[in-house]
Amino acid sequence: MAHRTVVCTVTLLGALFGAGALLVVIAGCGGGHPTTRRPASAPPPVKSVRQCEPAQAKASGRPSTAPLKIGTLLPETGSLFFLGPPEFAAVDVAIKEINAAGGVLGNQVINIRGDSGDDTTDTANQTVSRELSQGAQVIIGAAASGVTELVIDKITGAGAVEFSPANTAEEFTCWPDKGLYFRTAPPDSLQAQALAALMTGDGARRISILARDDAYGSGLASKTVWYLRAAGIPQQQIQKITYDPGATSYNTEIDDVRQFNPDAIAVIGFDESKKILIRMSEVRMGPGQKLVYGTDGNMDNALGADLRPGLLNGMKGTSPRTKLPPTFLQRLKADDPKLVDTAYAGEAYDAVMIVALAAERAKSTRGVDIAAAINGITWDGQMCTTFRQCRDIIASGGHPDYIGITGALNFTAAGERAVGSYGILRFNAQNKIDEAAIQYRIVGRP
């Protein structure tokens, strides 16, 4: 099978983080499926950044050929509602393509749609109960790490696979999940590298971090501080403040930032970031007045809705993102003509494809059998980019290496990618992400 060769211009910035860390900035890579070089026959590192020994699922020995039922646990409501449309569309597109190719083990895949809400409601718990009762062997979601915390034990305890396209909290790397939890979104240990590199690359030397007090915000903030220190920023020049995301006012926290007088401020939050940024601008600490940065929880066009013109102009940030092929974007828009943003769409699509291929390789749709085959679908085999291609390799007795819409997955033993691709995003004067100005960075584990 012929494989596309992609030639890119790269700049190595490993010195920023000291020996052992690697940051690759990709320039001029257009279209197609991004690829990542790796040894021809060497699996990814077994140990994670946190140096645990992740549990591994073992095949049941009782394969099932019942139709594969995939439930979704994605945000139609709640503080991350804006991530729902692209993720739902991507799941729909993936399942339609799989079914058009004949389905999994000869049966059509069944799509069970469900809302996750956020971690302030019981929506996710109710959705999981309903989907498990309907026989879902796999649940795609949640988007928010805080929501996954609420339901991961329930899903994996039932012997089903939980596969998130957007969880980034570091704690899931070592979660006692029986080897049944996976994610296509890179963990925050990687995003922290990208964010620290972005800020220091812009000349920031005195930095405040405002982070929501939950698994996502606190974890990403702590990792970012670590990488800022590794980049040579003294501890006394770094301020980290966590806040209650449900607070009615953030004046106290912003006053603390103003007294610290940083030259750069990172806001790690969700929809409440609007209130924070409005207040920051009122006290002349907002975008255009200071270097202001965001992350994947707020770097989206939904952040700029209803804000005064230009308030976000110049704000930059990081978000897991690859340059999606135009044909994939067309398929998403055909499924949801109203779609505006595409955050985590590629990750959601790849999660479904990996699950379907793992079921084909395991010759079973039982959750534990699928889980036992997932990691091996993503490395050390014959590269393929579609369900049909990869399934045909399996049918001929071969070993597929799925290269997804988001590039090479290279799953570690923890069921997560060893590399992360990040978009460096910037808001324009219309409070919109400037799509034409997005840069891409690939960050590898230190």
Beta strands, then each sheet from edge to edge (+ up, - down):
strand 1: 9-12
strand 2: 22-27
strand 3: 69-73
strand 4: 110-112
strand 5: 138-141
strand 6: 161-164
strand 7: 181-183
strand 8: 207-212
strand 9: 238-243
strand 10: 264-268
strand 11: 291-294
strand 12: 316-320
strand 13: 382-384
strand 14: 400-404
strand 15: 407-408
strand 16: 419-426
strand 17: 439-444
sheet 1: 1+ 2- 17+ 16- 12+ 11+ 10+ 8+ 9+
sheet 2: 4+ 3+ 5+ 6+ 7+
sheet 3: 13+ 14+ 15-
end
